[in-house]
Structure formats: C-alpha cells, structure tokens
Amino acid sequence: MARGSAVAWAALGPLLWGCALGLQGGMLYPQESPSRECKELDGLWSFRADFSDNRRRGFEEQWYRRPLWESGPTVDMPVPSSFNDISQDWRLRHFVGWVWYEREVILPERWTQDLRTRVVLRIGSAHSYAIVWVNGVDTLEHEGGYLPFEADISNLVQVGPLPSRLRITIAINNTLTPTTLPPGTIQYLTDTSKYPKGYFVQNTYFDFFNYAGLQRSVLLYTTPTTYIDDITVTTSVEQDSGLVNYQISVKGSNLFKLEVRLLDAENKVVANGTGTQGQLKVPGVSLWWPYLMHERPAYLYSLEVQLTAQTSLGPVSDFYTLPVGIRTVAVTKSQFLINGKPFYFHGVNKHEDADIRGKGFDWPLLVKDFNLLRWLGANAFRTSHYPYAEEVMQMCDRYGIVVIDECPGVGLALPQFFNNVSLHHHMQVMEEVVRRDKNHPAVVMWSVANEPASHLESAGYYLKMVIAHTKSLDPSRSVTFVSNSNYAADKGAPYVDVICLNSYYSWYHDYGHLELIQLQLATQFENWYKKYQKPIIQSEYGAETIAGFHQDPPLMFTEEYQKSLLEQYHLGLDQKRRKYVVGELIWNFADFMTEQSPTRVLGNKKGIFTRQRQPKSAAFLLRERYWKIANETRYPHSVAKSQCLENSPFT
C-alpha cells in the first residue's frame, strides 16, 4: 500500500545531494541506563485477520476504538513471529490484506506521573505497512517492513493521577504493489468458471516467502524530556593512533552540557571530549578486525555520553553508551581493504527464516547461526534481501562478522517498478537503513538492490540516483547492488564501488554439465573486470540439494552434485581471487521457505544447512575451504596449517 503522490524527477535534487539525513530524529537502539528504562511487550497478543472481501471491515467498523475482542473472535499470536505458519487456519498461510494486533499494558507510576519523563513506543518491524493506535488515538504510520519505527506517546499516558492502562492496536497490511519495497502486483482472476467472484492472488518477483506480521520486538522505553536523540560515529587511523569522530544530536532544550568518554574493553578511559561534536584520539589503538583476520578480532570500545540540562521542571540528565569499533575501509580497482590490509569475503547469504516462527526474531536461533558461522570459518554475510534485526548487527560487531547490509530492493524485475514514487520510497528506505546501522563497524558496504532489471535505461537512472543518495548519506562506506545482468548491458554497474555477481552455472542452465563451470566463470570474471576495472564478489552461487539424496556419478538435487558444483566454482575462484575477485558468498547458508511451485519442494533447498540447521555434505567442504583461506590470510608467508581441526570439538 503506497502513500504520497508522484514526485517529479527534477524535484528530487535536494533530497539526492543533501549530506544530512532527510528523516527527522535518530533511531538509537533502546537500552537501560541510569536515565532510561525499557519494557518489552513480547509475548501473546490478540490477533485477528480481516477476511472481508475488501479487507477494510476493520476500518469501516473502527476496530481500534474498543478492545479488539469486542469486534469478533481473536486468537493468540506470539510476538515476535510471522503470523503465516502459527495457526491451523489455512487461510492465514497465504493471507493478503490487513491483520490486527492488540495488547493492553499497565505502565509504572513513575512513567505516568513524572513530567520530566518521555515515553516512547517502538516497533522493531511490521511488514509491510502499519498503522498504530494508542487507546484508540491514531499515533503512527510506517511504510516498509524490516526496519524500526517509533512515536513519543507521553501525552497519551501522562493524563491523570492513576496508573495509565494502554491499549496498543496495530493494523498491518502485507500487500505488495509496484511502489512498495519489495514490489509486487495483485492479479484478479476473472474466469468465473475457475475462480469465485473477486478472487485475487499476490504476485511476487523474488524467491522467498512473503512472511508478515510483528516479526521483531515491540517495546516501550523512556528518556528524559531533554535527551540524546542520535549519535553518529566515524573512525580512522593515524599512524598508531585511532581517531573517533562523533556528532551528537540533543532534543528538548538548547541549555545543556555534554560530556563524552571513550572506554576500552577493560573499562579504562582512553579519551575525553565535550560538546555535540569532536574528535577523540586513542594512542596505541586496538583495531576492530574481522573474524580470523587477526589474533584479537572485533575489539570494541564504549562511547559514553552524559547529558545534563536545565528545564522548566528542573534539572535532568541522560546517559547513553554506544559500542565503537575503530577500523578503516577502502576500495581500489582490485582490492577491498580493511585497516589497510586486503580482505577476502568468504561467507554466506542468509535469510531470517526458520520453522514455524517464519521471520520472527529468536535469540536461540541467532546464537546457533553464529556458532555455525564460526564453525564454518565464515567471515562475512550479506543480509539477503532485507535488513536483519538490530541484534544480528550487534552480534556481528561482537564476533567480527563483516556485513554487506542490503535493503529490501529485491524483485525489481518489471519496467513499471522503476517509477517516481518507487524511487522516492527507495531513497527513504536507504535513509532508514543508514540511520539504524551507520555505527556498526561490521557493516562495510551498503547494497541497494538484488538482481534488478539493470539492463533497462529506466533502471540505470533509478540505480544511479539511489546509489548517489546512499553515498551522500554515508561517504565512509562502499555502495553496491547485486547483478545478474549481462556485463555489456548493465546500466547500474558504472555507479557501484564493488561489482557483485550472481551466477548459477550448471544449475539454471546447462543442467548437469559441471565440466563447463570453470570456463564460464572465467569468462564472466574477465568480461566484467575488463569493462569496469572494479573488484568483484561472487555474491551468489550454489545448487539445490535435498538432504539425504545421494548419487554417484553426481546428479542434480543430490548432496554429491552440490559438492561437485562448489568444487568447480572454487577452482575458478582460486584463479582470480589473488587478482581482482575479493569475495565469495555461498547461496545459501540454510534452506528457507518460498512460495509454492513445482520447482520448490517445501522451499529453496540450496542451503549447506537444512532449515533445522543440520549440515549437508557441502558444509564440510566449505568449512575446509574457508579455514584454509583464513589461515592463508593470517599466515601469508608460511604453509597454511589446518585450523579446521584445531577448531574441532574433538581436540
């Protein structure tokens, strides 16, 4: 469901070339501190889907004005989760339209009585268009899934002497249109001999299931009325010293004082500053290094910001702590450099997808996935094809897993998707992505799209604008999109810093002919590099594999075929990775759900792990390769020893 009118191309100039975020306000991750409190609202919510023909019965009857159960039958729905696979009601599995969530909350008395306290409602993700009411009052709207949004609700809770009971109602529409991100189309099937009157289906142009709902945490948090709204940090290195440049936004008063301290991992103060912007110098700096690239990877400092202010109600203070990794990132025509040293991406593509929870955030699953990544020897992943939960980014910072941070620009397959409204929305989404993830040292590159129809002239101009806008938001990082177009016809490639390529030789064509992979891969790399003179990442490759299927000689869909295909790709990659190929990301980390089709047996089976996170044979092959590459990086002048065995639970 799209908002706003069409925007003329010429009117987009100020938005494109402004170096400041167009969005108002920061999006700091909620945390508890001496001045801040959090109240998570995860758990069971009341839920109801609007099955009416026009899907608008809830608005016509104003379900938000009274408790949801009074409007009709509701069911329990866990938050966070996708609603699609929770119920036994088959209609929810492929439901398209409005669904309604509701929960009642009683706030602590201090939140409702202290007028120096600001109360904020934050939704971690609602896919894909959401309207929020608090006690029946329209409070907030947001377009786009996978990113957080919030509203100050202080004026709704600080209204009387009694503890405030909140009724939070959220309506979510998962319909995808030509102007949403990702886009889609609604197709009405009008042959009444086959379909009932008014029957329609949602068409999508990407290969994963369109899970929806409240898929990340909902919470309430407090700040003082004068508060730290946003912090932006960039880092650099000068000889043996690290430089931390900070900029702090304060809201609520112009009469305030800021003190800034940088602490090392042992909580020792290493630098001090004051004011809303400045530079902190750290002699003898410990750098943030990727996993397996250094003996001391992922070193994090803590930036502590202390605010004191005078208000009409008296003095207030605010306190926020931001993890900081000091590192540099640079790109040449043949290398990707982290801290001045060549970095080779050996990792995976992922999906936030597992079992009945769909894309619902889950701590046990997250920790399991990171244990598997470390076991595998992977040092990177791409957030295919949408921003992952903030907690995922925090884990990447902690463990040194490098991230190509991708927005939901997937499925841009049709000419009508490259329109003025879509461009404006796409740029706003990139603003939200950068605003949320700009301070994560693990994020080294932004990806604005996956497999767009970049051979189209309209797509070329569209991508040029989105890439330029993203660079203006964050000049410190590289920007890319992931292409599967012909090198000679790609209209977006001239504007990226790194070429990312998806190819599936001996899978989607030349079925079974593994002997062709090395030749075709070499031709691909040579053509792209000769034309663009930019480093290249093989951003997707792989084969569908059903665990337990075996055949020798290898046949498609068997574990042997997946292994053999990977081996042929690896031989081709090894010919170029010391020249201008700077990375390889397997498709996929784990099997994941897709729409039903004759070519998908309970989803996409290209994972090296099953959807339940059990390894296929290819996982062991990839583990041996990744540890070998990692050891070559760490010990470049000696014979690489196998730390794959050293990392085994049996030694």
Disulfide bonds with the S-S distance in Angstrom:
none
